Amino acid sequence: MTALAHRYDFVLLFDVTDGNPNGDPDAGNLPRIDAETGLGLVTDVCLKRKVRNYIALAHDQSPREPQAGEKRYEIYVREKAVLNLQHQRAYAALNLNIAETPADPPAEDTSEDKSGKGKARAPAKGKRKGNAGDAEQARAWMCQNFYDVRTFGAVMSTGVNCGQVRGPVQLTLARSIDPIVPQEHSITRVAVTTEAEAEKQHGDNRTMGRKYTVPYGLYRAHGFVSAHLARQTGFDETDLQQLWQALSQMFEHDHSASRGQMSARALYVFRHDSELGNAPAHRLFDLITIRRREDVAVARHFSDYQITIDRDQLPAGVQLDIPQL
């Protein structure tokens, strides 16, 4: 295992054509949008989900048998997972005693109750299973076995206490370069779900629905990799290469009716000579400018944009790498 010796900051560009990159369940699954600017949004959680799915696929993590693949590349936050059961696995593997720690004594409330007849006491805090020493061992086990824990971090103090992990890799929300115009489409299915529905329609058997798409959107997300935090979780050079690969290929294995044409278009990686970094991240991100070409009224393809990189302003001690996608 080779520890990280450098800080990294990166820019990811991806686009969508006639699809919904990240629907909002609180808004009827409409594409997420900044209400003030009209720019499209894709959450960091959405991008992390796609990274997790790719890592699971690349390392033979079956949804039905997630423990059948490579142990170091298991996924903690996966579909239909029960997280507390994962915590119990750590204690079982380390032969740790799962015992409840004593509850904290109730704190006395100095305020009088409404009747003025005395002072109320605050309820005792709930018990937590696992002491601090065991939790630290379990935390290390979780980092060693789960890729997403040592990459993105996790809060694992529920149920059996495995502590908390602050991940070395963080992503921002992705924001589109230009405003998007979500389109709504009425769709019809020539079938119904139940016999009762069929009887109501006298055999017509049709189900109406709606679908939302973005005609085209080019999105930009920023990311950060901390060498200091990587040492604490065990995130190493091999894990870093897996991250670059996942960011480059995660959309290729995520196609669906609503995400038929999503593609990673470019990845720009700023590599610092030192662990703490040689320049602020925002200063590096400002070196990459993306604008719609002047002769293009409405963008409908990646080639409708012009990307400018000001390499002359690259700070000393920082190297820009552009992996081939």
Backbone hydrogen bonds in HBPLUS format (Angstrom, degrees):
<---DONOR---> <-ACCEPTOR-->    atom                        ^
c    i                          cat <-CA-CA->   ^        H-A-AA   ^      H-
h    n   atom  resd res      DA  || num        DHA   H-A  angle D-A-AA Bond
n    s   type  num  typ     dist DA aas  dist angle  dist       angle   num
A0237-GLU N   A0002-THR O   2.93 MM 235  5.65 159.2  1.97 161.8 168.8     1
A0007-ARG N   A0274-SER O   3.11 MM 267  6.49 138.0  2.29 152.2 142.6     2
A0272-HIS N   A0007-ARG O   2.92 MM 265  5.26 173.5  1.92 168.7 166.6     3
A0008-TYR N   A0225-VAL O   3.12 MM 217  4.94 170.7  2.13 142.1 144.7     4
A0225-VAL N   A0008-TYR O   2.81 MM 217  4.94 155.9  1.87 156.3 150.0     5
A0009-ASP N   A0270-PHE O   3.04 MM 261  5.12 153.7  2.12 140.0 148.2     6
A0270-PHE N   A0009-ASP O   2.67 MM 261  5.12 170.9  1.68 179.4 176.7     7
A0010-PHE N   A0223-GLY O   2.97 MM 213  5.10 163.6  2.00 133.6 135.4     8
A0223-GLY N   A0010-PHE O   2.86 MM 213  5.10 150.8  1.94 150.3 149.9     9
A0011-VAL N   A0268-TYR O   2.84 MM 257  5.08 151.1  1.92 143.0 152.8    10
A0268-TYR N   A0011-VAL O   2.90 MM 257  5.08 166.1  1.92 150.8 155.5    11
A0012-LEU N   A0221-ALA O   2.86 MM 209  5.19 168.4  1.87 152.7 156.7    12
A0221-ALA N   A0012-LEU O   2.92 MM 209  5.19 163.6  1.94 152.7 158.2    13
A0013-LEU N   A0266-ALA O   2.87 MM 253  5.08 169.3  1.88 155.8 155.0    14
A0265-ARG N   A0013-LEU O   2.74 MM 252  5.39 152.7  1.81 137.9 146.1    15
A0266-ALA N   A0013-LEU O   3.28 MM 253  5.08 159.0  2.33 131.9 131.7    16
A0014-PHE N   A0219-TYR O   3.07 MM 205  5.37 157.0  2.13 140.5 147.6    17
A0219-TYR N   A0014-PHE O   2.71 MM 205  5.37 171.5  1.72 173.9 173.7    18
A0015-ASP N   A0263-SER O   2.96 MM 248  5.59 151.6  2.04 151.9 159.8    19
A0263-SER N   A0015-ASP O   3.08 MM 248  5.59 154.0  2.15 146.6 154.2    20
A0016-VAL N   A0217-GLY O   2.97 MM 201  5.43 146.9  2.08 148.1 158.5    21
A0217-GLY N   A0016-VAL O   3.04 MM 201  5.43 143.6  2.18 151.2 156.2    22
A0017-THR N   A0261-GLN O   2.96 MM 244  5.37 145.6  2.08 146.3 156.9    23
A0018-ASP N   A0214-VAL O   2.94 MM 196  5.24 115.1  2.38 140.6 151.5    24
A0018-ASP N   A0215-PRO O   3.08 MM 197  4.44 153.2  2.16 104.4 112.8    25
A0214-VAL N   A0019-GLY O   2.73 MM 195  5.40 146.9  1.83 133.4 139.4    26
A0020-ASN N   A0258-SER O   2.64 MM 238  5.39 156.8  1.69 153.2 161.1    27
A0032-ARG N   A0022-ASN O   3.39 MM  10  6.39 150.2  2.49 146.7 149.1    28
A0024-ASP N   A0030-LEU O   2.84 MM   6  5.48 149.7  1.93 142.4 149.6    29
A0027-ALA N   A0024-ASP O   2.96 MM   3  5.37 163.3  1.99 117.2 121.8    30
A0029-ASN N   A0024-ASP O   2.80 MM   5  4.43 140.3  1.95 143.6 137.9    31
A0030-LEU N   A0027-ALA O   3.27 MM   3  5.72 155.0  2.34 109.9 116.5    32
A0041-LEU N   A0032-ARG O   3.06 MM   9  5.15 158.4  2.10 120.5 120.7    33
A0034-ASP N   A0039-LEU O   2.76 MM   5  5.28 162.6  1.79 158.2 164.3    34
A0038-GLY N   A0034-ASP O   2.70 MM   4  5.15 153.0  1.77 156.5 161.3    35
A0180-ILE N   A0038-GLY O   2.91 MM 142  6.17 153.4  1.99 162.6 155.6    36
A0176-SER N   A0040-GLY O   2.90 MM 136  4.98 154.8  1.97 139.2 142.7    37
A0042-VAL N   A0174-ALA O   2.96 MM 132  4.94 146.0  2.08 138.0 140.8    38
A0174-ALA N   A0042-VAL O   2.77 MM 132  4.94 160.4  1.81 158.3 158.6    39
A0047-LEU N   A0043-THR O   3.31 MM   4  6.73 156.7  2.37 145.4 150.4    40
A0048-LYS N   A0044-ASP O   2.92 MM   4  6.18 158.9  1.96 151.7 157.8    41
A0049-ARG N   A0045-VAL O   2.96 MM   4  6.13 148.2  2.07 142.7 151.3    42
A0050-LYS N   A0046-CYS O   3.24 MM   4  6.58 150.0  2.33 144.3 151.0    43
A0051-VAL N   A0047-LEU O   3.07 MM   4  6.42 150.7  2.16 146.2 154.5    44
A0052-ARG N   A0048-LYS O   2.89 MM   4  6.15 165.0  1.92 153.5 157.0    45
A0053-ASN N   A0049-ARG O   2.94 MM   4  6.18 160.2  1.98 146.6 152.1    46
A0054-TYR N   A0050-LYS O   3.01 MM   4  6.18 154.6  2.07 142.4 148.8    47
A0055-ILE N   A0051-VAL O   2.98 MM   4  6.23 167.0  2.00 157.7 160.8    48
A0056-ALA N   A0052-ARG O   2.95 MM   4  6.15 163.2  1.98 154.0 158.7    49
A0057-LEU N   A0053-ASN O   2.99 MM   4  6.16 154.2  2.06 142.7 149.8    50
A0058-ALA N   A0054-TYR O   2.77 MM   4  5.97 161.5  1.80 156.1 161.5    51
A0059-HIS N   A0055-ILE O   3.05 MM   4  6.11 135.2  2.26 142.0 152.2    52
A0061-GLN N   A0056-ALA O   2.63 MM   5  4.58 166.0  1.65 154.8 151.5    53
A0060-ASP N   A0057-LEU O   3.40 MM   3  5.27 159.9  2.45 108.5 105.3    54
A0068-ALA N   A0065-GLU O   3.05 MM   3  5.58 165.1  2.08 122.7 124.9    55
A0073-TYR N   A0070-GLU O   3.01 MM   3  5.49 150.4  2.10 111.8 121.0    56
A0074-GLU N   A0071-LYS O   3.35 MM   3  5.55 152.0  2.43 119.0 113.6    57
A0074-GLU N   A0145-ASN O   3.15 MM  71  6.07 145.9  2.27 166.0 159.5    58
A0147-TYR N   A0074-GLU O   2.87 MM  73  5.93 140.2  2.03 154.4 163.5    59
A0081-ALA N   A0078-ARG O   3.18 MM   3  5.53 154.6  2.25 136.2 131.2    60
A0085-LEU N   A0082-VAL O   3.07 MM   3  5.62 137.6  2.25 112.2 123.2    61
A0086-GLN N   A0083-LEU O   2.96 MM   3  5.20 128.7  2.23 102.8 116.4    62
A0087-HIS N   A0083-LEU O   3.23 MM   4  6.70 146.9  2.35 146.4 155.6    63
A0088-GLN N   A0084-ASN O   3.12 MM   4  6.43 152.5  2.19 141.6 148.4    64
A0089-ARG N   A0085-LEU O   3.11 MM   4  6.39 141.6  2.26 138.0 147.8    65
A0090-ALA N   A0086-GLN O   3.33 MM   4  6.72 148.9  2.44 143.0 149.3    66
A0090-ALA N   A0087-HIS O   3.10 MM   3  5.30 121.1  2.47  98.9 112.6    67
A0091-TYR N   A0087-HIS O   3.30 MM   4  6.75 158.3  2.35 150.7 155.2    68
A0092-ALA N   A0088-GLN O   2.92 MM   4  6.13 157.7  1.97 150.1 156.8    69
A0093-ALA N   A0089-ARG O   2.85 MM   4  6.01 159.9  1.89 151.8 156.9    70
A0094-LEU N   A0090-ALA O   3.12 MM   4  6.27 144.4  2.25 143.6 152.4    71
A0096-LEU N   A0091-TYR O   2.89 MM   5  4.92 165.6  1.91 147.4 149.8    72
A0095-ASN N   A0092-ALA O   3.25 MM   3  4.99 157.1  2.31  96.8 103.5    73
A0130-GLY N   A0099-ALA O   2.88 MM  31  5.70 162.1  1.92 161.8 155.9    74
A0101-THR N   A0128-ARG O   2.94 MM  27  5.71 173.4  1.94 146.6 148.0    75
A0122-ALA N   A0107-ALA O   2.94 MM  15  5.41 162.9  1.97 176.2 171.1    76
A0109-ASP N   A0120-ALA O   3.09 MM  11  5.53 145.1  2.21 148.6 156.7    77
A0113-ASP N   A0118-GLY O   3.16 MM   5  6.28 152.1  2.24 159.7 163.8    78
A0116-GLY N   A0113-ASP O   2.95 MM   3  5.33 150.8  2.04 111.3 120.6    79
A0161-ASN N   A0129-LYS O   2.87 MM  32  5.82 171.6  1.88 155.3 158.2    80
A0135-ALA N   A0131-ASN O   2.89 MM   4  6.05 156.7  1.94 154.5 162.1    81
A0136-GLU N   A0132-ALA O   3.05 MM   4  6.28 147.5  2.16 144.7 152.2    82
A0137-GLN N   A0133-GLY O   3.27 MM   4  6.59 155.3  2.33 143.7 149.4    83
A0138-ALA N   A0134-ASP O   2.90 MM   4  6.14 161.9  1.93 153.0 158.4    84
A0139-ARG N   A0135-ALA O   2.81 MM   4  5.95 148.9  1.91 141.8 150.9    85
A0140-ALA N   A0136-GLU O   3.13 MM   4  6.38 156.6  2.19 144.1 148.8    86
A0141-TRP N   A0137-GLN O   3.04 MM   4  6.36 151.6  2.12 145.1 153.2    87
A0142-MET N   A0138-ALA O   2.91 MM   4  6.18 157.0  1.97 151.9 157.6    88
A0143-CYS N   A0139-ARG O   3.02 MM   4  6.30 157.5  2.08 149.4 155.3    89
A0144-GLN N   A0140-ALA O   3.00 MM   4  6.17 152.5  2.07 143.4 150.9    90
A0145-ASN N   A0141-TRP O   3.10 MM   4  6.26 147.7  2.20 146.9 154.3    91
A0146-PHE N   A0142-MET O   2.93 MM   4  5.74 153.6  2.00 151.4 156.5    92
A0150-ARG N   A0146-PHE O   3.32 MM   4  6.67 168.8  2.34 157.3 158.0    93
A0151-THR N   A0147-TYR O   3.01 MM   4  6.06 124.5  2.33 140.6 156.1    94
A0152-PHE N   A0148-ASP O   2.85 MM   4  5.49 155.7  1.91 134.2 140.9    95
A0153-GLY N   A0149-VAL O   2.91 MM   4  4.53 132.3  2.14 116.9 128.7    96
A0169-VAL N   A0151-THR O   2.98 MM  18  5.56 161.1  2.01 171.7 165.7    97
A0154-ALA N   A0165-VAL O   2.96 MM  11  5.15 140.7  2.12 124.2 134.2    98
A0165-VAL N   A0154-ALA O   2.80 MM  11  5.15 162.0  1.83 157.3 162.2    99
A0156-MET N   A0163-GLY O   2.85 MM   7  5.27 144.5  1.98 152.5 163.9   100
A0162-CYS N   A0156-MET O   2.78 MM   6  5.11 162.8  1.81 147.6 149.6   101
A0226-SER N   A0168-PRO O   2.91 MM  58  4.84 154.9  1.98 129.7 137.7   102
A0170-GLN N   A0224-PHE O   3.03 MM  54  5.33 156.5  2.08 145.8 152.7   103
A0224-PHE N   A0170-GLN O   2.91 MM  54  5.33 150.0  2.01 153.3 159.2   104
A0172-THR N   A0222-HIS O   2.91 MM  50  5.45 150.4  1.99 164.4 164.5   105
A0175-ARG N   A0220-ARG O   2.98 MM  45  5.39 157.8  2.04 138.5 138.2   106
A0220-ARG N   A0175-ARG O   2.93 MM  45  5.39 155.0  2.00 128.8 135.1   107
A0177-ILE N   A0218-LEU O   2.84 MM  41  5.90 149.4  1.93 169.4 177.2   108
A0183-GLN N   A0213-THR O   2.80 MM  30  5.30 169.6  1.81 160.6 164.3   109
A0213-THR N   A0183-GLN O   2.93 MM  30  5.30 155.1  1.99 145.3 153.6   110
A0185-HIS N   A0211-LYS O   2.69 MM  26  5.03 158.6  1.73 155.9 162.7   111
A0211-LYS N   A0185-HIS O   2.77 MM  26  5.03 148.4  1.87 145.8 155.4   112
A0187-ILE N   A0209-GLY O   2.85 MM  22  5.08 170.1  1.86 132.0 134.7   113
A0209-GLY N   A0187-ILE O   2.82 MM  22  5.08 149.1  1.92 155.1 152.8   114
A0189-ARG N   A0207-THR O   2.82 MM  18  4.99 156.7  1.87 145.6 153.4   115
A0207-THR N   A0189-ARG O   2.83 MM  18  4.99 156.3  1.89 145.7 153.2   116
A0198-ALA N   A0194-THR O   3.33 MM   4  6.68 153.5  2.40 139.8 146.7   117
A0199-GLU N   A0195-GLU O   2.96 MM   4  6.27 153.9  2.02 153.0 159.5   118
A0200-LYS N   A0196-ALA O   3.13 MM   4  6.40 154.0  2.20 146.1 152.5   119
A0201-GLN N   A0197-GLU O   3.18 MM   4  6.43 142.9  2.32 143.0 152.4   120
A0203-GLY N   A0198-ALA O   3.06 MM   5  5.30 172.3  2.06 152.2 152.8   121
A0202-HIS N   A0199-GLU O   3.17 MM   3  4.95 159.7  2.21  98.9 104.8   122
A0204-ASP N   A0201-GLN O   3.08 MM   3  5.30 163.9  2.11 110.9 116.0   123
A0230-ALA N   A0226-SER O   3.01 MM   4  6.09 142.7  2.16 136.8 148.0   124
A0231-ARG N   A0227-ALA O   3.18 MM   4  6.40 144.6  2.31 143.4 149.1   125
A0232-GLN N   A0229-LEU O   3.09 MM   3  5.15 122.9  2.43  95.3 109.6   126
A0233-THR N   A0229-LEU O   3.24 MM   4  6.59 140.2  2.41 146.0 155.9   127
A0234-GLY N   A0230-ALA O   2.85 MM   4  5.74 135.2  2.05 148.4 159.4   128
A0235-PHE N   A0230-ALA O   3.07 MM   5  4.72 128.6  2.34 136.5 140.2   129
A0240-LEU N   A0236-ASP O   2.95 MM   4  6.29 148.2  2.06 147.1 157.1   130
A0241-GLN N   A0237-GLU O   3.00 MM   4  6.31 157.6  2.05 150.2 154.6   131
A0242-GLN N   A0238-THR O   3.04 MM   4  6.32 148.4  2.14 142.8 152.0   132
A0243-LEU N   A0239-ASP O   2.95 MM   4  6.26 143.0  2.09 142.3 152.4   133
A0243-LEU N   A0240-LEU O   3.04 MM   3  4.98 119.4  2.42  92.4 107.7   134
A0244-TRP N   A0240-LEU O   3.04 MM   4  6.46 159.9  2.08 155.3 158.7   135
A0245-GLN N   A0241-GLN O   3.04 MM   4  6.22 160.4  2.07 145.2 150.8   136
A0246-ALA N   A0242-GLN O   2.89 MM   4  6.05 154.3  1.95 144.5 151.7   137
A0247-LEU N   A0243-LEU O   2.92 MM   4  6.17 165.8  1.95 159.4 162.1   138
A0248-SER N   A0244-TRP O   3.09 MM   4  6.22 144.5  2.22 141.3 150.7   139
A0249-GLN N   A0245-GLN O   3.01 MM   4  6.14 144.4  2.14 146.9 155.7   140
A0250-MET N   A0246-ALA O   2.79 MM   4  5.18 134.1  2.00 153.5 155.3   141
A0252-GLU N   A0249-GLN O   3.01 MM   3  5.41 140.6  2.17 110.6 121.9   142
A0254-ASP N   A0251-PHE O   3.26 MM   3  4.95 162.6  2.29 107.3 105.3   143
A0259-ARG N   A0256-SER O   3.19 MM   3  4.90 136.8  2.39  91.1 103.3   144
A0269-VAL N   A0321-ASP O   2.80 MM  52  5.06 177.1  1.81 165.1 164.1   145
A0321-ASP N   A0269-VAL O   2.78 MM  52  5.06 171.2  1.78 155.0 157.6   146
A0271-ARG N   A0319-GLN O   2.72 MM  48  5.06 171.9  1.73 159.3 160.4   147
A0319-GLN N   A0271-ARG O   2.85 MM  48  5.06 164.0  1.88 143.7 148.7   148
A0273-ASP N   A0317-GLY O   2.83 MM  44  5.21 140.5  1.98 161.1 163.7   149
A0284-LEU N   A0281-ALA O   2.99 MM   3  5.20 124.7  2.31 101.1 115.4   150
A0285-PHE N   A0281-ALA O   2.93 MM   4  6.26 161.3  1.97 157.8 163.5   151
A0286-ASP N   A0282-HIS O   3.06 MM   4  6.16 147.3  2.17 140.7 148.3   152
A0287-LEU N   A0284-LEU O   3.04 MM   3  5.44 154.3  2.10 108.9 117.0   153
A0288-ILE N   A0285-PHE O   3.14 MM   3  5.80 165.6  2.16 117.3 121.7   154
A0310-ASP N   A0287-LEU O   3.02 MM  23  5.16 162.3  2.05 143.0 148.0   155
A0289-THR N   A0308-THR O   2.87 MM  19  5.12 169.5  1.88 155.8 159.0   156
A0308-THR N   A0289-THR O   2.83 MM  19  5.12 167.3  1.84 155.0 159.5   157
A0291-ARG N   A0306-GLN O   3.04 MM  15  5.40 165.1  2.06 150.2 154.3   158
A0306-GLN N   A0291-ARG O   2.72 MM  15  5.40 169.2  1.73 165.7 168.5   159
A0293-ARG N   A0304-ASP O   2.92 MM  11  5.83 176.6  1.92 154.3 154.6   160
A0296-VAL N   A0293-ARG O   3.06 MM   3  5.42 163.7  2.08 116.3 119.4   161
A0304-ASP N   A0301-HIS O   2.96 MM   3  5.47 161.3  2.00 114.3 120.4   162
A0305-TYR N   A0302-PHE O   3.18 MM   3  5.90 161.4  2.21 121.1 123.3   163
A0311-ARG N   A0309-ILE O   3.07 MM   2  5.76 125.8  2.38 106.6  91.3   164
A0313-GLN N   A0310-ASP O   3.24 MM   3  5.82 153.6  2.31 112.2 118.7   165
A0314-LEU N   A0311-ARG O   3.07 MM   3  5.14 164.7  2.09 110.6 112.7   166
A0318-VAL N   A0315-PRO O   3.34 MM   3  5.84 143.2  2.48 137.8 134.5   167
